């Protein structure tokens, strides 16, 4: 059989520790606290300024990319418009429109006016000679005289 042992507990008297003299709470240095608060506020303002500056730089970069894309798009559109102008100015297209839509016909003979080699009564009489015609005449006369002297 199990018998439980009886344990004797000794109860000792509580030891009383003499209390130390209480320290008074240190005085709060309000000047130091205000300086720390100003420092924290200054750091917060500087951090906000750096963040805003970075945001401005990023936004400017995005705007630059958009403007470059828009410029490339406009240049491409400009090239397409130049091609359209070239197609519209082509002589074949103009001739086709003139004959089919406007009812024009191609001339059988084409005459060109030329002032070289033609003799008109005004030119023969010397009334409508231009300055270049007079200069050419002087050079021709000078070369004829030089060839006679040889």
Rosetta blueprint (number, residue, H / E / L):
1 X L
2 X L
3 X L
4 X L
5 X L
6 X L
7 X L
8 X L
9 X L
10 X L
11 X L
12 X L
13 X L
14 X L
15 X L
16 X L
17 X L
18 X L
19 X L
20 X L
21 X L
22 X L
23 X L
24 X L
25 X L
26 X L
27 X L
28 X L
29 X L
30 X H
31 X H
32 X H
33 X H
34 X H
35 X H
36 X H
37 X H
38 X H
39 X H
40 X H
41 X H
42 X H
43 X H
44 X H
45 X H
46 X H
47 X H
48 X H
49 X H
50 X H
51 X H
52 X H
53 X H
54 X H
55 X H
56 X H
57 X H
58 X H
59 X H
60 X H
61 X H
62 X H
63 X H
64 X H
65 X H
66 X H
67 X H
68 X H
69 X H
70 X H
71 X H
72 X H
73 X H
74 X H
75 X H
76 X H
77 X H
78 X H
79 X H
80 X H
81 X H
82 X H
83 X H
84 X H
85 X H
86 X H
87 X H
88 X H
89 X H
90 X L
91 X H
92 X H
93 X H
94 X H
95 X H
96 X H
97 X H
98 X H
99 X H
100 X H
101 X L
102 X L
103 X L
104 X L
105 X L
106 X L
107 X L
108 X L
109 X L
110 X L
111 X L
112 X L
113 X L
114 X L
115 X L
116 X L
117 X L
118 X L
119 X L
120 X L
121 X H
122 X H
123 X H
124 X H
125 X H
126 X L
127 X L
128 X L
129 X L
130 X L
131 X H
132 X H
133 X H
134 X H
135 X H
136 X H
137 X H
138 X H
139 X H
140 X H
141 X H
142 X H
143 X H
144 X H
145 X H
146 X H
147 X H
148 X H
149 X L
150 X L
